[in-house]
Amino acid sequence: MDSKPARNDMIRRGSSLLKTALKTCLTNKHQQKRSDYLELFVFEKHLVRLNQEKSNLNRRVQQIDEEMMVLEGTISRLKSTIDLEQEHRKAVLQGEKPSLAVTPMKTMTMGY
């Protein structure tokens, strides 16, 4: 068997017996290549992921703001209750008649 392939096989595979350099057309230099399309695809996917992450973070920030408002309201109510309880204790210690509107402070456990 012949170790050299036939000329048609060589041309079909992309090699030739000619030793000259390939000449390219000027318009071929400006055509996009597959790697450009792949890079564009990767960047678009990354942009979509970043936009999704941004919307998720914005939603989480809104949830945190709502939780903070609820906690601030709870804290202000507890502080006012503590202040009333302290006034009640002072009145009892001084022998004055305590206000009937004041009730003893209830303890509340908070779990997360």
Beta strands, then each sheet from edge to edge (+ up, - down):
end
